[in-house]
């Protein structure tokens, strides 16, 4: 009994003294959010909205400032095939990106739009979403060939009545770190998306793939998240996101980070998936 207690105390001590690099851990997330994949925050609304990915419930979770689940919104007419990211606009709309495609085999990528997320006040409520579907015009094989697997999407934003998607490069041969950008109208319907740009962040296939994106409320700053870095894009014109300044913010901590949102103009929320005794946390990070 003494030995067992000692082991437990050692494990708890190790967990409590984890090094989070430049991240400020704010909360441990519920086990319901072990596969957290998207977060969204609105100025003037204290709730932080969160989703989980592949085969989790089709629920939007609302968190308080302690990271506790205080609200569950069931999206009744949506399926969580692989919810990967959230996007927002200045009209309180919430956009859910169901486009996770690790094996590059999907033909049914979808965006669900919730008209006014602030209208839901109950602890448990039900929402109905409008639906935007799309396919990728430059993908010919399902699944794609092993040396051409750059069709997975885990990050997107809303801007000026369009959705913009950033691929998570999954090439298994000759990884080049390239992310493609696609664009479709942000309206109900079915669309074919062609790439409008591409950019190579770096060439490390573990830490250079984009897992989430967020556009600042003033639409002047775009952030792209990887497992250990935030890329800050500014001074771009229209949708030429990579045509301005690009700053790299190493986090000093590597984990399966898949969600980012602005808290204010200089601070962001970041969340990572739970893996054994690590991850499953909500963090803040300063861009100063």
N, C-alpha and C positions, 0 to 999 in steps of 0.2 A: 504493500500500500504506500509506504514511504517513497519507494523508487518511482512508482507511477505518479504520485503527486509532484515529485521533483521534476520529472520529465515535462509534465503539464506546465509547471511554473517556468521552466526554461523556454518552452515554445512560446508562451504568452509574453515573456520578456523579449524574445527575439522579434516577435511581431510588433510589439510596442515601440521598439527602437529602430524600426526600418528607416532607411535613408530614402527620402522622397526627392532628393536633388533640389531643384529650384521650385518645386511644387509645394503648396501649403495645403495639407490634407484638412478638409473641412468635416468629412463624415464618412462612415462606412455605410455602404448602401445595402438595402434589404436583399435577401437571397432571391427574391422575385426579380431582381435586377442584376443578377450575376452576369448576364450577357447584355449589359447596357450598350446601346449602339447610337443613341442620339439624344441631345438635350436642347432645350429652347428656353429663352428667357425674354420677357417683355418689360420695358421700362414702366414703372408704376404698378406692376402686377407682382406680388411677392412670391407667386408660385413658380417653381422650376419644373418644366414639363420634360418627361423622360420616356423613352421607349426601349424595348429589348428586341433582339433580332430573331433569327430563324426559328420558326415553330413555337415561339412564345405566344401568349395570348394577344389578341388584337386590342390591346388596352394602352391608353396613354395614362401614365402615372404622374400625379402632381406631388411635388416634394415641398416641404417647408424649409426654412433656413437652417434646420438641423439635419437635413437630408432624409427626413422621415416621410413615408408615404401618407399623404393626407387626403388624396383624391384618386379615384380610378374612373376613367372615362372609356367605356366600351364603344369601339367603332363598329356598329352593328352590321354595316354592309361592306366590311373589309375583312380580308384574310391576311394574317401575318405570314406570308410566304418567306420573306426575309427583309424585315424592316431595318434599314441601315442608317438613316439620318433624318433629322428634322430641319426644316427651314421656316422662316417667318417673314412677315412684311409689317408695314406700319399701320395695318388695318385689323390687327389682332387675328389674322388668319394663321393657321398652323398647317404646314405641308409635311406629309409623311412620305418618305422615299422607300418604296418597296421594290428595290432593284438589286439586292445582293445577288451575286452571280459568281461565286468562287470558282465553279467549274466551267464558266463561260458557256453555259448551255441554255440559258433562259431566253424565251421569246416574249415574255409577258411582263416586262417592267412597268411599274405603275407608280403614280403619285396620287395620294389621297389628300383632298383639301377639306379642312374643317373651317367653316365660315367665320366663327367668332369664338375662339377658345375661352375668352373671358366670360362668356355667357353661362358656363357650367359652374354651378356653385355647390352642388351636393357632393357628399363624400363619394357616392357612387352614382354615375349618370351614364346616359347613352347618347352617342352622337351618330349622325349620318353624314357621310362624306361624298363630295363629287369626285369623279374619277378621271384621271388623265393617263392614257397608256401610250407606250412608245416602243419601237424596235430600233436597233442600231443599223443604219444603212450600210456600214462598211463591214459588217460581220456576215460571212457567207457559210460558215460551218458551225454546227451545234452538236456537240461542243466544238469550240475552236481548236485548231491544231496546237500542239504543245509549244511551238516556237512563235505563236501569234495569239497569246492569251492576254490581251489588253482590253477586255470588254466588261470586266467587273466594275461596278460602280458602287461606291460606299459614301460619296460626298456630293452634296448639291447645295445650291442657293437659289433664291428668288430675286430677280432684279428687273424692274421696268417691264413687267408683264411677261417675262420669260423665265424658264427654269434653265440653269446651267449645271451640268454634271461633270465631275472630274473622276477619271478612271483610277482604279487601284490595279496597277500593273501586276499581272500574275504569270508573266512569261516564265516558263520552267527551263528554257534554254536561252542563253545569251541575253539575260536580263539587262535592259539598258536604262531603267529608271524613268522612262517616258510616261507621262500622264496626258491623256487626250481630254479635250473639252468639247462637250456636246451642248446643243441648245434646242429647246422646243418651246412653243407658246404655252403660257401658264393658264390654260383653259381646258374645260372638259373636251374630250375627244381622243382620237387615236392618231399618232404622229410617227413619222420616220425621222430619226435624228442622224445627222451627218456631223462628223467632227469639224469644228471651226478653228481649232488651234491645238497645239501640243507643246509640252515643255518638260525638260529633264531636270528634276530636282537634284538628283544624285544617282549613284549606281549601286547602292547597297540594297539588295532585295529584301532585307529584313526591316530596315528602318526608313526607306525612301518612298514607300507606297502610301498614298493619301487615303486616310480613313474617315475624315470628316471635314466639313467646311462651314464657315459662317461669314456673313457679310454684315458690317456694322450698320446701325440704323441710319446713319447719314450716307451710306453706300460708298464711302470713300476708302474703306479698308476691308480687304478680304484676307481671312486667315485660313490656312490649310494645315491640317494636323496629320502627323505620322506617329509612330509608336514612341518616338523620343524627341520630336522637334515640332515647333510651330513656325510656319513660314508666314510672314506678314507682307502683303502686297498692297502698295499704295501708289498714288499718282498715275493710275491707269486711266485710259480714256474709254468710255463706254464699256464694251465687253473685252477689250484688249488687256486682260488682267495681268498678263506677264510682260506687258510693254512698259511698265513703270518701274518703281523701286521694289526690290525684293530683299527682305531682311530675314535672317535665320536666327531663331531663338532655341538653342539646345536646352532641353528640360533637365538634363543630368539624371534622368530616370527613364528606364525602358520597361514598358509593359504594354499590354494590349489596349492601348488608348483608342477609343472609337467615337468620342463625342466631345464637341467643343461649342461654347456659346459665349457671347459677350455678356458680362455682368455690367460693366460700364465702359467708358472709352479707353481705359488702360488696363482693365482686369478681365480675365476670362474664367469661365468654369470649364473644367476638363473632367471626364470620367473614364475609367478603364474597367474592362471585364475582370471577373474574378478567376484566378487560376491557382488552385491549391490554397496556400496560405498567403498569397499576394493578390493585389488588385481588389476590385470591387469597391472602389472608393470614389468620392467626389472631392476634387481639388480646386483651388484657385491658383492662378498664375498671373503675375504682373508683366505687362509688356513694356514697362518703363526701362 
